[in-house]
Amino acid sequence: MLMPINRHLLVVPIDEDAEKPSVLIPEGVQVKPRGYKPYEIIQRPSDSKLQRGEVVIVPEHMVEQLECFGKTYYLVLENHVVAIYQPED
């Protein structure tokens, strides 16, 4: 397991579009990122205020993708978290 340090959070993207149909985009066409996306925290440094399992909202362009030992990891600085998602009861 990758252990984040220096206020980085190890996160996994939450697939909101799992049930939406796919659209093929022609080659050369650039699509703007949606802006913000939910991620689940799977590992954090010991001094983080956030907890494992929390769903956080982060600007998509602030998430770093790291390829290491044949796996893909997603890291984001705790400062870039703009909200914590809590489902309504």
C-alpha positions in Angstrom: 0.0 0.0 0.0 1.2 3.5 -0.8 1.5 5.7 2.2 1.0 9.4 1.4 3.0 12.0 3.3 3.3 15.9 3.3 -0.5 16.5 3.4 -1.2 14.3 0.4 -4.3 12.0 0.4 -4.5 8.7 -1.5 -7.9 8.7 -3.1 -9.9 6.7 -5.6 -12.4 8.3 -8.1 -16.1 7.6 -7.5 -17.7 6.8 -10.8 -20.8 8.9 -11.0 -21.3 8.0 -14.7 -21.5 4.2 -14.3 -25.0 4.0 -15.6 -24.9 6.8 -18.2 -24.4 5.9 -21.9 -21.0 6.5 -23.5 -20.4 8.9 -26.3 -17.6 8.5 -28.8 -15.6 11.7 -29.3 -13.8 12.2 -32.6 -10.0 12.3 -32.5 -8.6 15.8 -32.1 -11.7 17.1 -30.2 -10.8 18.4 -26.8 -13.4 18.1 -24.0 -13.3 20.4 -21.0 -13.0 18.7 -17.7 -16.2 18.8 -15.7 -14.5 20.8 -13.0 -15.1 19.0 -9.7 -15.3 15.3 -9.0 -15.9 13.1 -5.9 -13.1 10.9 -4.6 -13.0 8.5 -1.6 -10.1 8.8 0.7 -8.4 5.4 1.1 -5.2 6.4 2.9 -4.1 9.6 4.6 -1.1 10.9 6.7 -1.5 10.6 10.4 -1.8 14.4 10.9 -4.6 14.8 8.4 -8.0 16.2 9.6 -9.8 14.1 7.1 -10.7 10.4 7.6 -10.4 7.3 5.6 -13.7 6.5 3.8 -14.8 10.1 3.6 -16.0 11.3 0.1 -14.3 14.6 -0.8 -14.9 16.9 -3.7 -11.8 18.0 -5.5 -11.0 20.0 -8.7 -10.2 17.4 -11.3 -7.1 19.1 -12.5 -5.6 19.0 -9.0 -5.5 15.2 -8.8 -2.1 13.7 -9.6 -2.0 10.2 -11.2 1.0 8.1 -10.2 2.1 4.9 -11.9 4.1 2.8 -9.5 4.9 -0.9 -9.3 2.4 -1.7 -11.9 -0.5 0.1 -10.2 -2.2 3.5 -10.7 -2.6 5.7 -7.6 -4.4 9.0 -7.3 -3.0 11.7 -4.9 -4.4 15.1 -4.0 -3.1 17.6 -1.5 -5.4 18.1 1.5 -5.5 21.9 0.7 -7.3 21.2 -2.6 -10.3 19.5 -1.0 -13.2 21.9 -1.4 -15.9 19.9 0.4 -16.8 16.7 2.2 -19.9 14.9 0.8 -22.3 13.5 3.4 -25.5 12.0 2.0 -28.7 13.5 3.3 -30.7 11.3 5.8 
